[in-house]
Amino acid sequence: MDYEHSEGPVGTPPVPTAIKILIAGGFGVGKTTMVAAVSETSPLRTEELLSEQGVGIDNLSGVESKSTTTVAMDFGRISIGDDLVLYLFGTPGQDRFWFVWDELALGALGAVVLADTRRLADCFPSIDYFERQGTPFIVAVNCFDGARTYQIDEVRLALNLEADVPLVFCDARDRQSSKEVLITLLQHAMQLREQARRAAQPAGSP
């Protein structure tokens, strides 16, 4: 799919380009928080109270105060300039809800994988999923209050990330910080698309 700016009828404003973005990561990493922080409209949430069914399944280590969980998706939108609109879909983090991931991933330009340095292993399934699907993604480390501070290179090594996968720090509660994460993803996805376009051109083409 080409994300080109579309023109409306003569005399009407151009129709903004719509792009679908996924916000993924482990349980309690801040996906719902990020969507809510940047969304221009009241975000759609499918959060439910943690119940007895999740005892022994949902790992609350490091997020003991968490009392709700996303069971389908979070949804929000944000405009980047006048001609680009991002539709954000926050994925559920627990294994038992992963059956919805394939549906959510359809048509997505790329994904943000949120990570928590206290529980880095929790983002491995998300990274593995997008690598298998060939979906462009970046990793954004959500800097929780009181969490140990790591260097970018330390986190990259711990996650075994390829050198060309962007890795950034962020505060999912902060609108500007979260917006910068989304812009980094857009730039990365567009760069990969351009590389693929050039690779597909016959030898000697401009």
N, C-alpha and C positions, 0 to 999 in steps of 0.2 A: 504494500500500500504506500502510495506517495503522499506525503503530508504537504500539499501545496496550498497556498492561499487561494481561496475561491471567491469569485466576484458574484454579488447578487445582481438583481435586475438594475437597469440603468436608473440612477437617481436614488438608489438605496445603499446603505453602508455595506461594505464587504462582509461576507460571512466568515467569522473567525474559524481557523483551523482547530479541530478538536483532536486531542491526543490522549490516549489511555495509558496511565501509569499505575503500576502496582507498588504497594508499600508492604514489604514482607519482613519476616524475622520470627524469632522465637516468642514464646509466651511471655507477656508482660514487658516486652522490650520498648514499647512506646509507639506502636503503630497507630492506635486510635488517637493518641495525643498529637502526633504529627499531622494527621489528617485534619483534626479539629483546629490545630494552630494556624494552618494555612488556608483553610476553606473559606471562600467568600460568602457561602451560604451556610445555613445551619446544617451540619453534617448528618447524614443518615448513619445511625449506629444500630448494630444488632448485638448489643451486649446483654448478657444474662448474668445473674448472680451465680457465683461458684456454688456447686451443690455437692451432696454426698457422693454422687456418681463420679465426681472428679477426684475423690480422695484416693491417693496412691497412684493416680495417673498424671494429674497436673503437678508439675514440679514448682513449688512456691519458694524454693531456695533463692534467697536474694530479693524476693518480691513478696515477703510474707504479709504485707499490708494490702495486697491486691485482693479485691472482693468480687470482681466481675471478669468476664471473658467474652471475646467476640466469637459468635457461633456461626456467622455467615460472612459478613464483610462490613467494612466501614466505607462510606462514600462521601466525597467532597469535590469541589471544583475550585480552580484558581486561574485567573487570567495572567498571562505573561505578555505584557505589552497589549496593544489593541487588537492584534490579529491572531493570537494563540491562546487557546483554552485547554488546560489540563484537567482531565477527569481522574481523580485519585481513588483507587480501590485498595483498602487495607485488608490483607488476607488474615484468616484465623491462624493462630500459631500452633495449636496442638495437633498431634498426629491424627486424632480421630475426626478432625474436620478437613483434612487435606483433600477429600474427594471433591471439594468445590474449587480447588486450585486450577484445574484444567479449564474450567468454564471461565474463571476470572482472568486467566492469562490470554484468552483468545483476543487477538487484535491489539495487544499491548505493545507499545513502542519499546518499553523497558521497565526495569524494576529497581527500587531502592531496597537493599537488604539492611535492616537496622540491626546493630549489634550492641551488646552490653558486655563490657570488659569483665564483669563479675561472672558471666555465664557465656563465654564466647562460643562454646560448643553448640549452643542452642541455635546458632544461625547457620551451622553446616548444612542442615537439610535444605534450607532455602537456596544457599549457594549451589549445592549439588543440583537442585531442581532446575534453576535457570541455566546452568552450564549444560545440562542434558538437553534442554529445550532450545538452546542457542539464543536465548533472550538476553539482550544487552542489560547489564546490571552494574551498579556500584554498591559499595559497602559504606554505610554511614554509622559511625560509632556514637551512640547516644550517651552523652556524658552525664551520668547520674550523680547527684550530690553524694559525696562521701566515698565514691568509687575511686580505686587507685588510678593514678594517671599513668598512661603508657605513651610511648612514642609511636608515631605512625609505622615505622619499620618493624617495631616489636609486634604490633597487631597484625601487620601483613604476613610476617613470618608465622605467627601462631595460626592464622587462618589459611596458610599456604596459598595465598592469592597470587595469580599471575601478575606480572609487572604492569600490564596494560589495563588492569581493572582499577579504576579510581577508588581511593580510600580516603574518607574525610571524617573529621569530628564534627559533631553538631549538638544542639540542644533542641530536642523535639518539641519542647514547650514554647520555643521562640519562633515567631512567624518568619522573621528575616533569615534566621539560621536554617530553618526548614526549607525556605524558598531557595536559598543558595544550594542546598542539596539537590533539589529538583532541577535547577539550572545545570548543575554539574552532570546529572544524568542525561539531560537533553543533549548537551554538548558531546558527551561520550557516545550516545546512540547515533547522533548525526555523523560523527566522525567514522564510526564503524560502517554506516550505510554508504558513505562516500568512498571508503576503502573498498567495499564490496563492489560498488559501481565501477570503479577504476579497474579492479581485477577482472571484471567481466567484459571489459572492452577489448576489441581485437588489438593485436600488437600494432603500434604506429598510430592509433587513434589519439586525438587531443584529449 
